[in-house]
């Protein structure tokens, strides 16, 4: 697949982007700098030029610092996206703070960590319930005008929030969760973005690893694995998902591709999706998912997948409290 235009800008990104949350080591086990640096280098080698991180990816900016170490000598060859408005407090709990002063401070700190004078895309990580969206947008507009960000995006917004933000600061990209089994954005925010030439860069295309098809029906999650709290990884939902994955496994065997590659390719063919964030903490993982850019599912294959999605039925995705 060719590079794709990021919104209405003159920047072009790979359809598969490297999601750099795993290398932060916050929720993934067995993370180390050697493998993380190798993963970043492997992404470049297989044609990925789009790297997605955040101020809050790591308690002390671990993800951004690793990106600087791995990519500084190729800075002009890559598109770096980071996010502001979220950090970890002393209890290692996520804290959302989208006040203008915080946005400015976190942006400046991210640039220092990344060893750069600008990022190609700066997202507001999520709306802050204590700060008016327009106020946060005004602060992001100032960063855009100062040249610290070449474009602005938002993540985890609803349509009303998108409209309020966009009225103050033009949005280039929107980052929501989206995959074969979580398609809520197709109802409103995805069409809204398409009408305005705003790129949609989705996270969770493999639904936290579920749609990679590598977890067996009998898989038992260790206690420290946060996925166990999601209904999709439990009971009847888990069995329904495995039935669905069996269809994808069959198709994968027919065409000589992995299930993950089929899922990512399907995602990239959905109207309005510019790029899919594929997390990785090992080089072989991004090599596999980047392989989704090397082929195109046929109309007949896409129809088979859509029929299987319909047969799967409604999905329960909200995590258990």
C-alpha positions as MATLAB code, in Angstrom:
seq = 'XXXXXXXXXXXXXXXXXXXXXXXXXXXXXXXXXXXXXXXXXXXXXXXXXXXXXXXXXXXXXXXXXXXXXXXXXXXXXXXXXXXXXXXXXXXXXXXXXXXXXXXXXXXXXXXXXXXXXXXXXXXXXXXXXXXXXXXXXXXXXXXXXXXXXXXXXXXXXXXXXXXXXXXXXXXXXXXXXXXXXXXXXXXXXXXXXXXXXXXXXXXXXXXXXXXXXXXXXXXXXXXXXXXXXXXXXXXXXXXXXXXXXXXXXXXXXXXXXXXXXXXXXXXXXXXXXXXXXXXXXXXXXXXXXXXXXXXXXXXXXXXXXXXXXXXXXXXXXXXXX';
ca = [
       0.000    0.000    0.000;
       1.150    3.528   -0.739;
       1.663    6.226    1.860;
      -1.526    8.090    2.730;
      -2.116   11.793    3.208;
      -2.499   12.877    6.822;
      -5.685   14.908    6.842;
      -5.375   17.874    4.475;
      -1.673   18.397    5.213;
       1.325   17.799    2.954;
       2.475   14.933    5.195;
       2.119   11.280    4.212;
       2.087    8.297    6.553;
       2.321    4.542    6.283;
      -1.021    2.716    6.581;
       0.440    0.738    9.482;
       1.768    2.908   12.306;
       3.823    1.695   15.240;
       1.971    2.171   18.510;
       4.666    2.854   21.093;
       2.666    2.200   24.261;
       4.050   -1.347   24.771;
       7.669   -0.180   24.901;
       6.781    2.116   27.793;
       6.638   -1.012   29.960;
       3.619    0.102   31.989;
       1.342   -2.873   31.318;
       3.482   -5.228   29.249;
       5.742   -7.792   30.869;
       9.312   -8.514   29.759;
      10.006   -5.105   28.215;
      13.611   -3.995   27.837;
      15.438   -1.213   25.998;
      17.392   -3.526   23.704;
      14.284   -5.160   22.251;
      12.387   -1.866   22.164;
      15.113   -0.157   20.161;
      15.270   -3.139   17.816;
      11.484   -2.898   17.352;
      11.692    0.769   16.403;
      14.495    0.046   13.926;
      12.588   -2.901   12.438;
       9.541   -0.705   11.870;
      11.593    1.637    9.696;
      13.089   -1.303    7.829;
       9.662   -2.665    6.827;
       8.276    0.654    5.596;
       6.620    2.113    8.684;
       7.260    5.850    8.946;
       4.509    6.747   11.454;
       5.311    6.463   15.173;
       2.700    7.120   17.845;
       3.591    7.893   21.454;
       2.444   10.160   24.302;
       3.657   12.183   27.254;
       1.976    9.555   29.431;
       3.511    6.509   27.746;
       5.644    5.570   30.713;
       5.791    7.098   34.163;
       8.820    9.141   33.107;
       8.527    9.404   29.355;
      10.167    6.065   28.610;
       8.505    5.688   25.204;
       9.444    9.167   23.974;
      13.035    8.778   25.168;
      13.434    5.486   23.322;
      12.063    7.031   20.131;
      14.653    9.807   20.382;
      17.436    7.287   20.831;
      16.315    5.124   17.903;
      15.137    7.691   15.373;
      17.098   10.931   15.883;
      19.425   10.203   12.961;
      16.397    9.580   10.706;
      14.290   12.455   12.028;
      13.309   13.866    8.636;
      12.201   10.429    7.426;
       9.578    9.853   10.100;
       6.251   11.258   11.228;
       6.059   11.433   15.010;
       2.778   11.797   16.836;
       2.626   12.373   20.575;
      -0.122   13.323   22.988;
      -0.586   15.688   25.903;
      -3.184   16.008   28.637;
      -2.586   12.748   30.516;
      -0.009   11.762   33.129;
       0.466    9.255   35.965;
       0.129   10.438   39.548;
       2.158    9.194   42.527;
      -0.236    6.244   42.928;
       0.425    5.319   39.280;
      -3.124    6.213   38.323;
      -3.999    7.916   35.054;
      -4.779   11.597   35.524;
      -6.311   13.728   32.792;
      -5.398   17.409   32.826;
      -6.122   19.485   29.734;
      -5.602   22.928   31.219;
      -3.693   25.237   28.844;
      -0.693   25.533   31.172;
      -0.436   21.751   31.448;
      -0.755   21.287   27.685;
       2.068   23.765   27.096;
       4.320   22.237   29.758;
       3.789   18.664   28.614;
       4.371   19.566   24.976;
       7.673   21.256   25.823;
       8.767   18.284   27.920;
       7.808   15.850   25.148;
       9.909   17.801   22.646;
      12.892   17.627   24.996;
      12.435   13.899   25.499;
      12.074   13.338   21.761;
      15.126   15.525   21.053;
      13.262   17.516   18.441;
      11.925   21.019   17.921;
       8.515   19.899   16.639;
       6.229   16.927   16.215;
       4.273   16.281   13.062;
       1.089   15.550   15.007;
       0.153   16.536   18.559;
      -2.997   15.011   20.039;
      -5.008   15.949   23.078;
      -5.011   12.534   24.741;
      -8.603   12.782   25.978;
     -11.131   15.418   26.988;
     -10.782   16.701   30.544;
     -14.197   16.819   32.284;
     -12.996   19.798   34.309;
     -11.854   21.913   31.354;
     -13.948   23.277   28.511;
     -12.959   21.646   25.225;
     -12.682   25.048   23.555;
     -10.176   26.184   26.197;
      -7.972   23.161   25.539;
      -8.333   23.716   21.793;
      -7.136   27.296   22.179;
      -3.957   26.088   23.861;
      -3.365   23.542   21.100;
      -3.880   26.243   18.474;
      -1.126   28.286   20.121;
       1.268   25.331   19.881;
       0.355   24.944   16.216;
       1.052   28.618   15.542;
       4.341   28.411   17.451;
       5.507   25.597   15.174;
       5.877   23.101   17.994;
       3.307   20.907   16.228;
       2.770   20.737   12.478;
      -0.790   19.511   12.971;
      -3.255   18.848   15.782;
      -5.357   15.839   16.649;
      -7.654   14.563   19.380;
      -8.255   11.126   20.857;
     -11.211    9.534   22.646;
     -13.644   12.344   21.746;
     -17.324   12.077   20.879;
     -18.829   13.970   17.942;
     -19.991   16.903   20.054;
     -16.512   17.323   21.492;
     -14.950   16.981   18.051;
     -17.118   19.798   16.732;
     -16.396   22.075   19.693;
     -12.647   21.555   19.399;
     -12.582   21.875   15.593;
     -14.386   25.214   15.769;
     -11.397   26.655   17.665;
      -8.457   24.620   16.359;
      -8.508   22.638   13.089;
      -8.279   18.895   13.644;
      -6.072   16.906   11.291;
      -6.479   13.481   12.896;
      -8.828   11.660   15.242;
      -7.684    8.615   17.226;
     -10.445    6.294   18.485;
     -10.646    2.570   19.250;
     -11.850    0.646   16.205;
     -11.654   -2.921   14.963;
     -13.777   -5.672   13.426;
     -15.713   -6.119   16.660;
     -15.750   -2.532   17.945;
     -17.311   -0.429   15.207;
     -19.183    2.249   17.123;
     -17.435    5.117   15.310;
     -19.095    4.088   12.043;
     -22.349    5.566   13.370;
     -21.203    9.160   13.795;
     -17.594   10.232   14.347;
     -16.153    8.385   11.345;
     -18.619    9.958    8.857;
     -18.088   13.331   10.567;
     -14.340   13.058    9.990;
     -14.701   11.868    6.406;
     -16.849   14.874    5.548;
     -14.065   17.175    6.789;
     -11.015   15.307    5.388;
      -9.867   14.460    8.910;
      -7.749   11.329    9.134;
      -8.888    8.549   11.433;
      -5.955    6.725   13.019;
      -7.435    3.903   15.042;
      -6.026    2.093   18.011;
      -6.859   -1.469   19.140;
      -7.151   -2.828   15.566;
      -6.312   -6.251   17.040;
      -8.470   -5.701   20.131;
      -5.646   -6.085   22.650;
      -4.276   -9.107   20.839;
      -7.549  -11.016   20.596;
      -7.845  -10.578   16.832;
      -4.305  -11.765   16.207;
      -5.818  -15.234   16.551;
      -2.949  -16.643   18.583;
      -4.810  -17.219   21.853;
      -6.430  -20.651   22.071;
      -9.867  -21.362   23.484;
      -8.209  -22.832   26.578;
      -5.936  -19.854   27.211;
      -5.775  -18.743   30.854;
      -4.731  -15.160   31.516;
      -2.281  -14.599   34.372;
      -3.494  -12.454   37.255;
      -1.416   -9.456   36.177;
      -2.905   -9.434   32.654;
      -5.490   -6.653   32.544;
      -7.339   -8.189   29.600;
      -9.160  -10.602   31.892;
     -11.460   -7.782   33.046;
     -12.896   -7.361   29.550;
     -16.025   -9.414   28.701;
     -14.531  -10.181   25.279;
     -11.943  -12.349   27.034;
     -14.419  -14.221   29.243;
     -17.139  -16.876   29.106;
     -19.595  -16.940   26.226;
     -18.113  -13.836   24.620;
     -14.728  -15.528   24.515;
     -16.185  -18.631   22.855;
     -18.109  -16.568   20.291;
     -14.921  -14.705   19.471;
     -13.048  -17.960   18.997;
     -15.779  -19.183   16.621;
     -15.353  -15.967   14.644;
     -11.581  -16.312   14.658;
     -11.892  -19.818   13.249;
     -13.340  -18.238   10.092;
     -10.373  -15.878    9.880;
      -7.931  -18.723   10.545;
      -9.418  -20.653    7.643;
      -9.087  -17.658    5.309;
      -5.537  -17.020    6.511;
      -4.550  -20.588    5.695;
      -6.065  -20.285    2.210;
      -4.130  -17.170    1.219;
      -0.922  -17.748    3.152;
      -1.263  -14.805    5.518;
      -1.518  -14.528    9.276;
      -4.800  -13.744   10.990;
      -3.333  -10.451   12.227;
      -2.418   -9.424    8.696;
      -5.929  -10.175    7.475;
      -7.473   -8.164   10.307;
      -5.201   -5.167    9.717;
      -5.703   -5.281    5.947;
      -9.487   -5.352    6.428;
      -9.176   -2.356    8.752;
      -7.113   -0.377    6.266;
      -9.721   -0.970    3.564;
     -12.528    0.563    5.627;
     -13.562    3.989    4.249;
     -12.117    6.820    6.314;
      -9.356    4.856    8.039;
      -5.978    6.415    7.214;
      -3.688    4.357    9.424;
      -3.951    1.622   12.049;
      -1.855    1.698   15.213;
      -0.136   -1.630   15.743;
       1.594   -1.947   19.086;
       4.756   -4.011   19.397;
       7.517   -4.676   21.893;
       9.462   -7.099   19.686;
      10.752   -6.652   16.130;
       8.972   -9.754   14.812;
       5.613   -8.331   15.906;
       5.824   -5.148   13.830;
       7.300   -7.092   10.916;
       4.205   -9.280   10.924;
       1.624   -6.523   11.173;
       3.460   -4.336    8.644;
       3.011   -7.231    6.235;
      -0.640   -6.198    6.051;
       0.509   -3.405    3.723;
       1.834   -5.903    1.149;
      -1.443   -7.291   -0.196;
      -5.112   -6.447   -0.683;
      -8.055   -8.596    0.303;
     -10.392   -9.248   -2.610;
     -14.023   -8.168   -2.678;
     -15.066  -11.794   -2.176;
     -12.758  -12.182    0.816;
     -14.019   -8.943    2.348;
     -17.581  -10.191    1.915;
     -16.758  -13.449    3.704;
     -15.287  -11.504    6.591;
     -18.278   -9.170    6.820;
     -20.644  -12.150    6.842;
     -18.654  -13.669    9.704;
     -18.804  -10.380   11.628;
     -22.580  -10.301   11.183;
     -22.880  -13.930   12.287;
     -20.792  -13.137   15.378;
     -23.566  -10.835   16.551;
     -23.543   -7.915   19.014;
     -20.384   -7.608   21.077;
     -20.031   -6.764   24.764;
     -16.874   -4.659   25.055;
     -17.209   -2.607   28.233;
     -14.702   -3.770   30.871;
     -16.013   -5.241   34.094;
     -15.764   -2.918   37.099;
];
